[in-house]
Amino acid sequence: MLSTANITMQFGPKPLFENISVKFGEGNRYGLIGANGCGKSTFMKILGGDLEPSAGNVALEPNVRLGKLRQDQFAYEDVRVLDVVMMGHTEMWAAMTERDAIYANPEATDDDYMHAAELEGKFAEYGGYDAEARAGALLLGIGIEEKFHNGTMADVAPGWKLRVLLAQALFSKPDVLLLDEPTNNLDINSIRWLEQTLNEYNSTMIIISHDRHFLNSVCTHMADMDFGTLKVWPGNYDDYMLASAQARERQAAANTRAKERVAELQDFVRRFSANKSKARQATSRAKQIDKIKIEEFKPSSRQNPFIRFEFEKKLHNVAVVAEEITKKYERTIFQNFNLSVQPGERIAIIGENGAGKTTLLRSLLGALTLEHGTVKWSENANVGYMPQDTYEEFPNDITLMDWIDQYRKDGDDETMVRGTLGRLLFSSDDIKKSVKVLSGGEKGRMIWGKLMLGRHNVLLMDEPTNHMDMESIESLQIALEQFEGTLIFVSHDREFVSGLANRIIEVRTDGTLFD
């Protein structure tokens, strides 16, 4: 179906990856995984024809149609929803738009009209005359009501936009489907829908995702990008984790045996090389040493940050009490809601996109004005907050060191602050860079550092795993499991929620909250 031969991509002096040769089998669903910055999205762009590699080539079998799910859900805000779907058949859409441009041109020539007639034939060949009906049926099938079909994408709620873009990717009935972070900005229900849809669709898929539950539910193979190359493993993410660990253990055991054998042979050679009666045997042993191979472990591009949230004062009574709180915008988000949180509780806030999860979290924080009710924190509560939109935390063009230095407590010296950044995988060169060049994941890690320095006994976190690689998510989960303070967090990551929460609050779009 789709294959690569010796693909290499190089931006600077060192290749991002090199000599990747892989064949993606028909009907298989591959999870493309690897550390942030290893080149997953770049490789995906090369597969999709959006980027030329430095060397090597991509081969798509004849008559195989390729579909791509765009990562940016907000790329078509001014475009009619039906048109967004039909754009998924690029040849048909190109023929239609070129034909329509000719018909709309008052200065079109006879040659132009001859070309328009040719385009009309192509349009018909691609099924253009019933394309709008097919696009509408596809939208209805994925739950987009007919009243939205002729409106623009701006009228479609976040989360549901992805369904429109997935309809776009599926519209041409592609044999190969490329999906880059399809679960980003989706609520749990939308992710479940996406899993079901992909499992029912019979095509070859290559999927980039940091959602472990999603990869386990959808993927038949894992394509691991590490050490500058790609290795395919059968099974889902959990299968890969087990198999890769076992492979490294086997290799380590084989290396141990090989080293022991080399030591035995070297000892024999030392003792008997000068002995005439055993000189031949010593020579034979020396040749055996040359044949023994010890596989060196390459340094992985994966790195786990070290995160530890400590605090100075322990809460003994209720951490926070919310009484009869009400918040409204165009609609009522919640009304007369009561909440009492005990020290040490770990509460997950879940719900559909737009239901009001962030509003509830910020209301508890005291960042929003309530229509009614009160929120009262314990006198000794030291509350730390991580927003969903981390960009608002970095308004000024300053270095990483200067930014984190703002949150240093009395008694924290520069060595301690630098050590915190180092544990979060920022090098001595990195900390001199401007915060404006940080990626979303790097900004998130900086905020973790701020919270670590703050020594908070209460943490409020809004989608803390967004933009994070697997290693950072796993390290954060371990740190929060070990955190003895109070945690209230919003997340769509089911593995993260199930591993941490001992209490769940569901926010619904009808203004009700279930505790």
RODO-2510 file (C-alpha; in nm, 4 decimals, decimal comma):
residues 515
     n   res          X          Y          Z
     1     m     0,0000     0,0000     0,0000
     2     l     0,2437     0,2650     0,1261
     3     s     0,6177     0,2236     0,1707
     4     t     0,9363     0,4243     0,2172
     5     a     1,2895     0,3556     0,0958
     6     n     1,5894     0,5027     0,2793
     7     i     1,4066     0,8159     0,3939
     8     t     1,6412     1,0678     0,5553
     9     m     1,5505     1,4125     0,6881
    10     q     1,8147     1,6623     0,7866
    11     f     1,7613     2,0250     0,8884
    12     g     2,0950     2,0987     1,0580
    13     p     2,4279     1,9151     1,0835
    14     k     2,2648     1,6078     1,2401
    15     p     1,9897     1,4059     1,0680
    16     l     1,6511     1,4047     1,2386
    17     f     1,6177     1,0462     1,1146
    18     e     1,7914     0,8509     0,8402
    19     n     1,7539     0,5523     0,6088
    20     i     1,4012     0,4630     0,7167
    21     s     1,2644     0,1832     0,5008
    22     v     0,9234     0,0502     0,5992
    23     k     0,6157    -0,0997     0,4347
    24     f     0,2755    -0,0303     0,5853
    25     g     0,0562    -0,3353     0,5264
    26     e    -0,2985    -0,3291     0,3960
    27     g    -0,5638    -0,2905     0,6662
    28     n    -0,3146    -0,2441     0,9504
    29     r    -0,3448     0,0502     1,1892
    30     y    -0,0051     0,1802     1,3021
    31     g     0,0546     0,4008     1,6053
    32     l     0,3535     0,6242     1,5267
    33     i     0,5203     0,6966     1,8611
    34     g     0,8393     0,8588     1,9881
    35     a     0,9677     1,1432     2,2030
    36     n     0,8751     1,5034     2,1255
    37     g     1,1144     1,6354     1,8627
    38     c     1,2133     1,2944     1,7229
    39     g     1,0480     1,3720     1,3872
    40     k     0,7072     1,2004     1,3951
    41     s     0,5102     1,4877     1,2420
    42     t     0,7888     1,5526     0,9918
    43     f     0,7802     1,1868     0,8861
    44     m     0,4009     1,2046     0,8581
    45     k     0,4260     1,5127     0,6336
    46     i     0,6710     1,3237     0,4129
    47     l     0,4305     1,0281     0,3904
    48     g     0,1493     1,2651     0,2947
    49     g     0,3527     1,4424     0,0270
    50     d     0,3569     1,7736     0,2141
    51     l     0,7340     1,7710     0,2663
    52     e     1,0266     1,6498     0,0576
    53     p     1,2826     1,4317     0,2397
    54     s     1,6531     1,5099     0,2232
    55     a     1,7032     1,1651     0,0696
    56     g     1,4987     0,8577    -0,0148
    57     n     1,1484     0,8259    -0,1511
    58     v     0,7889     0,7370    -0,0657
    59     a     0,5946     0,4928    -0,2828
    60     l     0,2155     0,4717    -0,2959
    61     e     0,0835     0,1796    -0,4984
    62     p    -0,1109     0,2681    -0,8176
    63     n    -0,4786     0,3561    -0,7700
    64     v    -0,4325     0,3823    -0,3925
    65     r    -0,6032     0,6928    -0,2543
    66     l    -0,4525     0,8797     0,0403
    67     g    -0,6553     1,0681     0,3014
    68     k    -0,5204     1,3032     0,5684
    69     l    -0,6776     1,4343     0,8861
    70     r    -0,5664     1,7905     0,9370
    71     q    -0,4294     1,8707     1,2807
    72     d    -0,5726     2,2238     1,2899
    73     q    -0,9454     2,2035     1,3627
    74     f    -0,9800     2,5789     1,3086
    75     a    -0,8328     2,5972     0,9564
    76     y    -1,1697     2,6324     0,7799
    77     e    -1,3672     2,8690     1,0036
    78     d    -1,5098     3,0710     0,7095
    79     v    -1,5795     2,7708     0,4834
    80     r    -1,9166     2,5991     0,4404
    81     v    -1,9254     2,2665     0,6259
    82     l    -2,0318     2,0665     0,3170
    83     d    -1,7465     2,2218     0,1190
    84     v    -1,4950     2,1270     0,3887
    85     v    -1,6001     1,7631     0,3523
    86     m    -1,5894     1,7682    -0,0296
    87     m    -1,2380     1,9149    -0,0206
    88     g    -1,1324     1,5688     0,0927
    89     h    -1,1499     1,4546    -0,2702
    90     t    -0,8706     1,6821    -0,3881
    91     e    -0,8950     1,5988    -0,7602
    92     m    -1,2712     1,6503    -0,7716
    93     w    -1,2499     1,9725    -0,5720
    94     a    -0,9705     2,1087    -0,7939
    95     a    -1,1684     2,0288    -1,1102
    96     m    -1,4819     2,1905    -0,9685
    97     t    -1,3141     2,5114    -0,8484
    98     e    -1,1224     2,5573    -1,1745
    99     r    -1,4397     2,4963    -1,3786
   100     d    -1,6409     2,7411    -1,1676
   101     a    -1,3676     3,0050    -1,1998
   102     i    -1,3894     2,9822    -1,5792
   103     y    -1,7685     3,0130    -1,5779
   104     a    -1,7456     3,3129    -1,3432
   105     n    -1,4894     3,4921    -1,5613
   106     p    -1,6641     3,7355    -1,8007
   107     e    -1,3485     3,7483    -2,0132
   108     a    -1,3221     3,3703    -2,0591
   109     t    -1,2236     3,2644    -2,4113
   110     d    -1,3457     2,9790    -2,6288
   111     d    -1,0346     2,7858    -2,5290
   112     d    -1,1259     2,8419    -2,1646
   113     y    -1,4734     2,7009    -2,2250
   114     m    -1,3222     2,4013    -2,4051
   115     h    -1,1069     2,3411    -2,0976
   116     a    -1,4125     2,3845    -1,8751
   117     a    -1,5855     2,1091    -2,0717
   118     e    -1,2888     1,8803    -2,0051
   119     l    -1,3067     1,9676    -1,6366
   120     e    -1,6799     1,8915    -1,6423
   121     g    -1,5964     1,5418    -1,7626
   122     k    -1,3434     1,4917    -1,4842
   123     f    -1,5911     1,6257    -1,2306
   124     a    -1,8488     1,3705    -1,3444
   125     e    -1,5897     1,0917    -1,3436
   126     y    -1,5092     1,1683    -0,9798
   127     g    -1,8784     1,1517    -0,8853
   128     g    -1,9088     1,5261    -0,8486
   129     y    -2,2769     1,5528    -0,9341
   130     d    -2,3855     1,3642    -0,6238
   131     a    -2,0887     1,4747    -0,4105
   132     e    -2,2891     1,7170    -0,1988
   133     a    -2,5510     1,4527    -0,1240
   134     r    -2,2801     1,2032    -0,0269
   135     a    -2,1073     1,4621     0,1921
   136     g    -2,4373     1,5378     0,3643
   137     a    -2,5061     1,1693     0,4258
   138     l    -2,1578     1,1282     0,5718
   139     l    -2,2090     1,4256     0,8036
   140     l    -2,5421     1,2865     0,9226
   141     g    -2,3776     0,9507     0,9831
   142     i    -2,1198     1,1041     1,2153
   143     g    -2,3795     1,3037     1,4065
   144     i    -2,3554     1,6512     1,2478
   145     e    -2,7133     1,7781     1,2252
   146     e    -2,8408     1,8988     0,8867
   147     k    -2,8912     2,2539     1,0171
   148     f    -2,5107     2,2906     1,0332
   149     h    -2,4358     2,1600     0,6821
   150     n    -2,4738     2,4897     0,4961
   151     g    -2,3269     2,7002     0,7744
   152     t    -1,9590     2,7711     0,8237
   153     m    -1,7184     2,5735     1,0370
   154     a    -1,7211     2,8610     1,2860
   155     d    -2,0744     2,7505     1,3787
   156     v    -1,9559     2,3986     1,4680
   157     a    -1,8517     2,3405     1,8297
   158     p    -1,4912     2,2440     1,9112
   159     g    -1,4582     1,8682     1,9218
   160     w    -1,7323     1,8333     1,6604
   161     k    -1,5064     2,0127     1,4133
   162     l    -1,2856     1,7035     1,4218
   163     r    -1,5812     1,4947     1,3066
   164     v    -1,6204     1,7233     1,0052
   165     l    -1,2492     1,6926     0,9281
   166     l    -1,2660     1,3168     0,9663
   167     a    -1,5584     1,3161     0,7218
   168     q    -1,3307     1,5165     0,4907
   169     a    -1,0568     1,2553     0,5230
   170     l    -1,3029     0,9692     0,4615
   171     f    -1,4973     1,1382     0,1796
   172     s    -1,2772     1,0085    -0,1019
   173     k    -1,2847     0,6582     0,0526
   174     p    -0,9063     0,6542     0,1014
   175     d    -0,7118     0,3314     0,1159
   176     v    -0,4514     0,4945     0,3407
   177     l    -0,5400     0,7381     0,6192
   178     l    -0,2878     0,9618     0,7993
   179     l    -0,3969     1,0987     1,1375
   180     d    -0,1756     1,3405     1,3330
   181     e    -0,2929     1,3812     1,6954
   182     p    -0,6629     1,3165     1,6194
   183     t    -0,7636     1,3236     1,9886
   184     n    -0,6268     1,6728     2,0590
   185     n    -0,8969     1,9009     2,2067
   186     l    -1,1505     1,6176     2,2151
   187     d    -1,3577     1,5276     2,5175
   188     i    -1,3832     1,1674     2,6358
   189     n    -1,7108     1,0963     2,4516
   190     s    -1,5694     1,2283     2,1223
   191     i    -1,2593     1,0115     2,1629
   192     r    -1,4782     0,7056     2,2181
   193     w    -1,6711     0,7922     1,9014
   194     l    -1,3459     0,8294     1,7069
   195     e    -1,2199     0,4921     1,8290
   196     q    -1,5390     0,3201     1,7171
   197     t    -1,5361     0,4918     1,3774
   198     l    -1,1738     0,4024     1,3032
   199     n    -1,2174     0,0428     1,4171
   200     e    -1,5092     0,0061     1,1751
   201     y    -1,3177     0,1580     0,8822
   202     n    -1,1124    -0,0831     0,6710
   203     s    -0,8062     0,1071     0,5589
   204     t    -0,4379     0,1297     0,6373
   205     m    -0,3812     0,3974     0,9019
   206     i    -0,0780     0,5719     1,0446
   207     i    -0,1713     0,7557     1,3644
   208     i     0,0304     0,9910     1,5849
   209     s    -0,1136     1,0092     1,9355
   210     h    -0,0011     1,0480     2,2959
   211     d    -0,3276     0,8977     2,4237
   212     r    -0,2340     0,5536     2,5542
   213     h    -0,5929     0,4303     2,5848
   214     f    -0,6664     0,5411     2,2275
   215     l    -0,3596     0,3609     2,0912
   216     n    -0,4561     0,0452     2,2785
   217     s    -0,8115     0,0579     2,1430
   218     v    -0,7319     0,1302     1,7779
   219     c    -0,3842     0,0148     1,6764
   220     t    -0,2782    -0,3243     1,5434
   221     h     0,0914    -0,2260     1,5242
   222     m     0,3243     0,0305     1,6798
   223     a     0,5873     0,2132     1,4746
   224     d     0,8491     0,3341     1,7221
   225     m     1,0672     0,6251     1,6105
   226     d     1,3823     0,6253     1,8212
   227     f     1,7591     0,6295     1,7713
   228     g     1,6944     0,8183     1,4437
   229     t     1,5197     0,5226     1,2828
   230     l     1,1851     0,3385     1,2828
   231     k     1,0994    -0,0086     1,4114
   232     v     0,7571    -0,1719     1,3755
   233     w     0,6169    -0,3908     1,6538
   234     p     0,3020    -0,6054     1,6309
   235     g     0,0214    -0,5300     1,8762
   236     n    -0,1079    -0,2201     2,0527
   237     y     0,0761     0,0183     2,2860
   238     d     0,0713    -0,2088     2,5910
   239     d     0,1944    -0,4991     2,3758
   240     y     0,4765    -0,2783     2,2468
   241     m     0,5788    -0,1683     2,5970
   242     l     0,6024    -0,5296     2,7119
   243     a     0,7759    -0,6586     2,3980
   244     s     1,0302    -0,3744     2,3811
   245     a     1,1193    -0,4146     2,7501
   246     q     1,1596    -0,7900     2,7042
   247     a     1,3764    -0,7345     2,3957
   248     r     1,6097    -0,5031     2,5883
   249     e     1,6239    -0,7531     2,8756
   250     r     1,7119    -1,0338     2,6335
   251     q     1,9789    -0,8193     2,4717
   252     a     2,1210    -0,7218     2,8112
   253     a     2,1316    -1,0887     2,9171
   254     a     2,2967    -1,1869     2,5885
   255     n     2,5550    -0,9112     2,6342
   256     t     2,6265    -1,0315     2,9890
   257     r     2,6815    -1,3873     2,8654
   258     a     2,9000    -1,2626     2,5811
   259     k     3,1147    -1,0522     2,8160
   260     e     3,1559    -1,3467     3,0533
   261     r     3,2603    -1,5686     2,7617
   262     v     3,5074    -1,3065     2,6378
   263     a     3,6572    -1,2816     2,9883
   264     e     3,6962    -1,6623     3,0032
   265     l     3,8649    -1,6733     2,6628
   266     q     4,0934    -1,3790     2,7430
   267     d     4,1970    -1,5479     3,0662
   268     f     4,2797    -1,8696     2,8762
   269     v     4,4824    -1,6761     2,6176
   270     r     4,6787    -1,4920     2,8876
   271     r     4,7608    -1,8106     3,0745
   272     f     4,8515    -2,0379     2,7862
   273     s     4,9652    -1,8235     2,4920
   274     a     5,3295    -1,8789     2,5969
   275     n     5,2738    -2,2527     2,6537
   276     k     5,3893    -2,4401     2,3430
   277     s     5,1599    -2,7359     2,4034
   278     k     4,8551    -2,5112     2,4240
   279     a     4,9602    -2,2291     2,1925
   280     r     4,7312    -2,3572     1,9131
   281     q     4,4355    -2,3641     2,1536
   282     a     4,5193    -2,0126     2,2726
   283     t     4,5268    -1,8880     1,9128
   284     s     4,1895    -2,0538     1,8490
   285     r     4,0439    -1,8881     2,1607
   286     a     4,1761    -1,5495     2,0466
   287     k     3,9960    -1,5911     1,7126
   288     q     3,6758    -1,6793     1,8987
   289     i     3,6996    -1,3494     2,0877
   290     d     3,7013    -1,1584     1,7576
   291     k     3,3809    -1,3353     1,6490
   292     i     3,1823    -1,2537     1,9628
   293     k     2,9646    -0,9469     1,9150
   294     i     2,8374    -0,7352     2,2006
   295     e     2,5495    -0,5134     2,0891
   296     e     2,5845    -0,1638     2,2260
   297     f     2,2656     0,0012     2,3509
   298     k     2,2112     0,3197     2,1546
   299     p     2,1154     0,6258     2,3605
   300     s     1,7392     0,6667     2,3345
   301     s     1,5850     0,9988     2,2345
   302     r     1,3335     0,9342     2,5127
   303     q     1,3950     1,1139     2,8395
   304     n     1,1829     1,1186     3,1524
   305     p     1,1672     1,4429     3,3492
   306     f     1,1993     1,4112     3,7252
   307     i     0,8978     1,5747     3,8894
   308     r     0,8265     1,6008     4,2599
   309     f     0,5585     1,8184     4,4166
   310     e     0,6364     1,8878     4,7819
   311     f     0,4704     2,1229     5,0285
   312     e     0,5474     2,2865     5,3613
   313     k     0,2141     2,2835     5,5478
   314     k    -0,0215     1,9879     5,5644
   315     l    -0,3964     2,0489     5,5648
   316     h    -0,5859     1,8753     5,8436
   317     n    -0,9420     1,9978     5,7929
   318     v    -1,1492     2,0531     5,4792
   319     a    -0,9390     2,1873     5,1893
   320     v    -1,2193     2,3846     5,0213
   321     v    -1,5948     2,4273     5,0553
   322     a    -1,8178     2,5621     4,7758
   323     e    -2,1709     2,6516     4,8802
   324     e    -2,4611     2,7099     4,6392
   325     i    -2,2307     2,8394     4,3644
   326     t    -2,3863     2,9530     4,0348
   327     k    -2,2117     3,0618     3,7140
   328     k    -2,3800     3,1824     3,3947
   329     y    -2,2721     3,3084     3,0544
   330     e    -2,5202     3,2783     2,7656
   331     r    -2,6461     2,9727     2,9515
   332     t    -2,6245     2,8428     3,3040
   333     i    -2,2981     2,6502     3,3483
   334     f    -2,3876     2,5274     3,6972
   335     q    -2,6394     2,6363     3,9572
   336     n    -2,6513     2,6048     4,3366
   337     f    -2,3644     2,3543     4,3318
   338     n    -2,2199     2,2386     4,6628
   339     l    -1,8770     2,0834     4,7038
   340     s    -1,6595     1,9828     4,9974
   341     v    -1,3052     1,8601     4,9310
   342     q    -1,1036     1,6748     5,1935
   343     p    -0,7233     1,7022     5,2196
   344     g    -0,5525     1,4422     5,0007
   345     e    -0,8450     1,3902     4,7631
   346     r    -0,7685     1,3604     4,3918
   347     i    -1,0696     1,4837     4,1960
   348     a    -1,1045     1,4582     3,8171
   349     i    -1,3450     1,6963     3,6425
   350     i    -1,4753     1,5430     3,3190
   351     g    -1,7387     1,6310     3,0593
   352     e    -1,8002     1,7271     2,6977
   353     n    -1,6133     2,0132     2,5330
   354     g    -1,7863     2,3387     2,6177
   355     a    -1,9725     2,1930     2,9155
   356     g    -1,7913     2,4161     3,1658
   357     k    -1,5060     2,2104     3,3135
   358     t    -1,2558     2,4967     3,2993
   359     t    -1,5200     2,7384     3,4283
   360     l    -1,5758     2,5182     3,7347
   361     l    -1,2015     2,4866     3,7991
   362     r    -1,1433     2,8627     3,7660
   363     s    -1,4466     2,9318     3,9852
   364     l    -1,2944     2,7185     4,2604
   365     l    -0,9669     2,9027     4,2086
   366     g    -1,1442     3,2349     4,2604
   367     a    -1,0492     3,3628     3,9154
   368     l    -1,4130     3,4144     3,8067
   369     t    -1,6944     3,6177     3,9564
   370     l    -1,9879     3,3991     4,0572
   371     e    -2,3531     3,4974     4,0200
   372     h    -2,4251     3,3348     4,3530
   373     g    -2,2584     3,1343     4,6291
   374     t    -1,9204     3,1251     4,7982
   375     v    -1,5925     2,9354     4,7723
   376     k    -1,3881     2,9162     5,0914
   377     w    -1,0415     2,7631     5,1095
   378     s    -0,8698     2,6404     5,4239
   379     e    -0,6623     2,9091     5,5928
   380     n    -0,3426     2,7086     5,5291
   381     a    -0,4261     2,6222     5,1678
   382     n    -0,1446     2,7136     4,9274
   383     v    -0,3050     2,6730     4,5858
   384     g    -0,1034     2,6231     4,2660
   385     y    -0,2690     2,6439     3,9232
   386     m    -0,1814     2,5171     3,5749
   387     p    -0,4053     2,6662     3,3023
   388     q    -0,5056     2,4819     2,9876
   389     d    -0,3759     2,7668     2,7731
   390     t    -0,0144     2,7804     2,8876
   391     y     0,0689     3,0620     2,6460
   392     e    -0,0937     3,3211     2,8753
   393     e     0,1721     3,2397     3,1351
   394     f     0,4522     3,3695     2,9092
   395     p     0,3625     3,7260     2,8046
   396     n     0,7164     3,8656     2,8150
   397     d     1,0194     3,7914     2,5979
   398     i     1,2567     3,6778     2,8734
   399     t     1,4887     3,3816     2,9226
   400     l     1,3780     3,0562     3,0810
   401     m     1,5999     3,1284     3,3807
   402     d     1,4551     3,4772     3,4303
   403     w     1,1005     3,3427     3,3993
   404     i     1,1395     3,0648     3,6559
   405     d     1,3380     3,2970     3,8840
   406     q     1,0179     3,4985     3,9429
   407     y     0,8781     3,2065     4,1417
   408     r     1,1809     3,1361     4,3587
   409     k     1,1027     3,1269     4,7304
   410     d     1,3187     3,2884     4,9967
   411     g     1,6056     3,0545     5,0654
   412     d     1,6106     2,9015     4,7155
   413     d     1,9486     2,9754     4,5599
   414     e     2,0307     2,9822     4,1893
   415     t     2,1781     2,6314     4,2004
   416     m     1,8509     2,4939     4,3310
   417     v     1,6505     2,6718     4,0587
   418     r     1,8885     2,5538     3,7851
   419     g     1,8598     2,2014     3,9238
   420     t     1,4810     2,2189     3,8959
   421     l     1,5087     2,3169     3,5289
   422     g     1,7637     2,0412     3,4707
   423     r     1,5319     1,7783     3,6176
   424     l     1,2686     1,9027     3,3729
   425     l     1,5125     1,8334     3,0843
   426     f     1,6257     2,1915     3,0182
   427     s     2,0009     2,2103     2,9565
   428     s     2,2358     2,4911     3,0605
   429     d     2,2082     2,6260     2,7055
   430     d     1,8288     2,5946     2,7008
   431     i     1,7809     2,8149     3,0068
   432     k     1,9393     3,1083     2,8207
   433     k     1,6776     3,0888     2,5436
   434     s     1,3676     3,3041     2,5252
   435     v     1,0425     3,1545     2,6540
   436     k     0,8889     3,2700     2,3243
   437     v     1,0589     2,9843     2,1352
   438     l     0,9268     2,7101     2,3652
   439     s     0,6918     2,4443     2,2304
   440     g     0,3586     2,3722     2,3983
   441     g     0,5062     2,0749     2,5823
   442     e     0,8088     2,2751     2,6982
   443     k     0,5846     2,5530     2,8296
   444     g     0,3918     2,2898     3,0243
   445     r     0,7126     2,1572     3,1804
   446     m     0,8130     2,5115     3,2795
   447     i     0,4812     2,5516     3,4622
   448     w     0,5462     2,2204     3,6396
   449     g     0,8740     2,3764     3,7539
   450     k     0,6874     2,6828     3,8805
   451     l     0,4537     2,4566     4,0800
   452     m     0,7472     2,2559     4,2170
   453     l     0,9113     2,5754     4,3457
   454     g     0,5790     2,6945     4,4886
   455     r     0,5545     2,3997     4,7311
   456     h     0,1746     2,4017     4,7085
   457     n    -0,0410     2,1728     4,9198
   458     v    -0,3260     2,2095     4,6675
   459     l    -0,2867     2,1733     4,2894
   460     l    -0,5493     2,2749     4,0333
   461     m    -0,4530     2,1561     3,6829
   462     d    -0,6432     2,2072     3,3569
   463     e    -0,5552     1,9445     3,0919
   464     p    -0,1973     1,9036     3,2216
   465     t    -0,1120     1,6310     2,9665
   466     n    -0,1882     1,8457     2,6594
   467     h     0,1077     1,8644     2,4159
   468     m     0,3110     1,6221     2,6299
   469     d     0,4996     1,3153     2,5109
   470     m     0,4466     0,9734     2,6698
   471     e     0,7472     1,0038     2,8992
   472     s     0,6363     1,3396     3,0406
   473     i     0,2796     1,2152     3,0938
   474     e     0,4009     0,9035     3,2747
   475     s     0,6410     1,1082     3,4918
   476     l     0,3652     1,3553     3,5802
   477     q     0,1272     1,0748     3,6719
   478     i     0,3875     0,9175     3,9019
   479     a     0,4584     1,2561     4,0644
   480     l     0,0884     1,3199     4,1283
   481     e     0,0368     0,9669     4,2621
   482     q     0,3116     1,0423     4,5161
   483     f     0,1784     1,3926     4,5922
   484     e     0,0212     1,3873     4,9391
   485     g    -0,1661     1,7145     4,8953
   486     t    -0,5042     1,7848     4,7349
   487     l    -0,5454     1,7605     4,3566
   488     i    -0,8332     1,8825     4,1385
   489     f    -0,7766     1,8395     3,7651
   490     v    -0,9498     1,8475     3,4267
   491     s    -0,8442     1,5801     3,1772
   492     h    -0,9673     1,3906     2,8718
   493     d    -0,6892     1,1288     2,9095
   494     r    -0,8684     0,8190     3,0385
   495     e    -0,5498     0,6405     3,1497
   496     f    -0,4467     0,9513     3,3422
   497     v    -0,7908     0,9898     3,5039
   498     s    -0,8293     0,6231     3,5982
   499     g    -0,4752     0,6094     3,7382
   500     l    -0,5119     0,9170     3,9597
   501     a    -0,8687     1,0068     4,0517
   502     n    -1,0375     0,8802     4,3665
   503     r    -1,3380     1,1018     4,2956
   504     i    -1,4982     1,2246     3,9712
   505     i    -1,7191     1,5254     3,8982
   506     e    -1,8985     1,5249     3,5612
   507     v    -2,0014     1,8599     3,4136
   508     r    -2,2895     1,8350     3,1661
   509     t    -2,4044     2,0801     2,9006
   510     d    -2,7509     2,1111     3,0582
   511     g    -2,5981     2,2884     3,3584
   512     t    -2,6014     1,9892     3,5917
   513     l    -2,3006     1,8529     3,7791
   514     f    -2,2708     1,4967     3,9036
   515     d    -2,0365     1,4284     4,1927
***
